[in-house]
Amino acid sequence: MRHVIAVAAVLATAGAGSAFGQTPFTPATGPACKDQSKEGFGLWTCPGPAGYVVRFADEGNIVSLTIAPKRAIEKVEGPTAQWRGAGKAFGDRVQWIMRAGVPRAAVIRTWSRVGDDEREVQELSVFAINGETACLVGAVEIHTEKANAAALARAERAADSRCPEK
């Protein structure tokens, strides 16, 4: 009986470890990123897992990000998402949802301005990734109860779906 419990504990730990291994975090700023900024226009590209990158752009009041394989980032037509930026505009890291070693979804904290009163909103933006195509599938307002868990659950669902055809 003791042997069965020990085996069950090992399997449970291994399962939990692989779940965490499937959601790596990468930086969204810092020395690992390639800065291509010019005066009045911020532009930097940060590495993700399995040869993917995220390109961030900040034109002042309009910000955007693009998710794609590094080899295809220059060929992507238009950003994955674009909005009226506020505050930091982008969080410090990207969380990736992997399937068979390939990124299939991502979550990043974002700041935006919305409405006529231009109030600042902070969200966890969720993106689906299908090869060279990525799309925004939703967001969870940061003040929502258990916002991180809700965003991760939405990203897990996004990892198993497809972006609409353009």
C-alpha positions in Angstrom: 0.0 0.0 0.0 2.8 2.4 0.9 4.4 1.7 -2.6 1.1 2.6 -4.3 0.8 5.9 -2.4 4.5 6.7 -3.3 3.9 6.0 -7.0 0.7 8.1 -7.0 2.6 11.0 -5.3 5.4 10.8 -7.9 2.9 10.8 -10.8 1.0 13.7 -9.3 4.2 15.7 -9.0 5.3 14.9 -12.5 1.9 15.9 -13.9 2.0 19.3 -12.1 5.6 19.9 -13.2 4.7 19.3 -16.9 1.7 21.6 -16.6 4.0 24.4 -15.4 6.5 23.5 -18.1 3.8 24.1 -20.7 3.4 27.8 -19.7 6.8 29.4 -19.8 7.3 33.1 -19.3 9.6 35.3 -21.4 10.6 39.0 -21.0 8.7 41.7 -22.8 11.5 44.2 -22.2 15.1 44.2 -21.3 18.5 43.0 -22.5 17.2 39.9 -24.2 15.1 42.1 -26.5 16.4 43.8 -29.7 15.7 47.5 -29.6 15.0 49.2 -32.9 13.5 52.4 -31.5 13.8 55.8 -33.1 13.1 59.2 -31.7 9.3 59.4 -30.9 8.8 55.7 -31.9 9.5 52.7 -29.6 10.1 49.4 -31.4 11.6 46.3 -29.8 11.4 42.6 -30.4 11.6 40.0 -27.6 12.3 36.3 -28.0 9.7 33.7 -27.0 9.9 29.9 -27.0 10.5 27.6 -30.0 11.7 30.4 -32.3 8.8 32.8 -31.8 9.1 36.5 -31.0 6.9 39.4 -29.9 7.4 42.7 -31.6 6.2 45.7 -29.5 5.6 49.2 -31.0 4.7 52.4 -29.1 4.0 55.4 -31.2 2.9 57.5 -28.3 -0.9 57.2 -28.1 -1.1 54.1 -30.3 0.6 50.9 -29.4 0.7 47.4 -31.0 2.2 44.0 -30.7 2.9 41.3 -33.2 3.4 37.6 -32.5 5.0 35.4 -35.1 7.9 33.0 -35.7 11.2 35.0 -35.8 11.8 34.0 -39.4 8.4 35.5 -40.4 8.1 38.6 -38.3 9.2 41.0 -41.0 6.6 39.5 -43.5 3.6 39.8 -41.2 1.0 42.1 -42.6 -0.2 44.4 -39.8 0.1 43.9 -36.0 -1.6 41.1 -34.1 -3.3 43.8 -32.0 -3.3 47.6 -31.9 -5.0 50.0 -29.3 -4.8 53.4 -27.7 -2.1 52.9 -25.1 -2.0 54.1 -21.5 0.4 53.8 -18.6 3.1 51.3 -19.3 1.1 50.0 -22.3 2.7 46.5 -22.0 3.5 44.2 -19.0 7.0 43.0 -18.3 6.6 39.4 -19.4 4.7 37.2 -21.8 3.2 33.8 -20.7 3.1 31.2 -23.4 0.8 28.2 -23.7 2.5 25.4 -25.5 1.2 22.3 -27.4 3.8 19.7 -28.5 6.6 22.2 -27.9 5.0 24.9 -30.1 3.4 28.2 -28.8 -0.4 28.1 -29.3 -1.5 31.0 -27.1 0.0 33.9 -25.1 -1.1 36.2 -22.3 0.3 39.7 -21.6 -0.8 42.5 -19.4 -1.8 45.6 -21.3 -2.9 49.1 -20.5 -5.3 51.0 -22.7 -7.6 54.1 -22.9 -11.3 53.4 -23.5 -14.5 55.4 -23.7 -15.3 59.0 -24.1 -13.8 59.7 -20.7 -10.6 58.0 -21.8 -10.3 56.0 -18.6 -7.3 53.8 -18.2 -8.0 50.0 -18.3 -5.5 47.3 -17.3 -6.2 43.9 -18.7 -4.6 40.5 -19.3 -4.9 40.2 -23.1 -5.1 36.7 -24.5 -3.9 35.7 -28.0 -4.3 32.5 -30.0 -1.4 31.5 -32.2 -1.7 29.4 -35.3 1.7 29.0 -36.9 2.5 32.4 -38.5 -1.0 33.8 -37.6 -1.9 35.2 -34.2 -5.1 37.0 -33.1 -6.5 38.6 -30.0 -9.2 36.4 -28.6 -10.2 38.3 -25.5 -9.0 40.0 -22.3 -9.7 39.8 -18.6 -9.9 43.1 -16.6 -7.1 43.0 -14.0 -9.4 43.8 -11.1 -11.6 40.7 -11.9 -11.5 38.2 -9.1 -8.8 35.6 -9.9 -7.9 37.5 -13.1 -4.7 35.5 -13.7 -6.5 32.1 -13.4 -9.3 33.4 -15.7 -6.8 34.6 -18.3 -4.9 31.4 -18.2 -8.1 29.4 -18.6 -9.0 31.5 -21.6 -5.5 31.0 -23.1 -5.8 27.3 -22.6 -9.0 27.3 -24.7 -7.4 29.6 -27.2 -4.6 27.2 -27.7 -7.0 24.6 -28.9 -8.8 27.0 -31.3 -7.9 28.8 -34.5 -7.8 32.5 -35.5 -10.3 33.6 -38.1 -9.2 33.7 -41.7 -8.3 37.2 -42.9 
